[in-house]
């Protein structure tokens, strides 16, 4: 009984961690790309890690600045969409990875994965919009 409860708890924890990582898919992708570029250019592990952290923070800061200072709603939506598109792809892959062995492949699985990707993309947009409003409203 204890092992079953532990498995359920670990599954829930992994879903929460995966959800939080999927929301920040753009900074993670930017950080990985910057680290690979720095490593390929001959930097060490420490400098590659610092470049990755700086690139991830810069990508978040850029979107927050655009959301905070832009008055044009189309520009704000474009900045949020730029942040949310990798989150949608990550959410789709996350839901597909979890449910591919439970459902028959077909339209139902694609609709479920699409809905999961859409939910995670919207959550990423709302999360970043709230963060941008809170940071720059002071």
Secondary structure, DSSP 8 states (H G I E B T S, - for coil): -HHHHHHHHHHHHHHHHHHHHHHTHHHHHHHHHHHHHHHHTT--HHHHHHHHHHHHHHHHHHHHHHHHH---HHHHHHHHHHHHHHHHHHHHHHHHHHHTTTS-SSHHHHHHHHHHHHHHHHHHHHHHHHHHHHHHT-
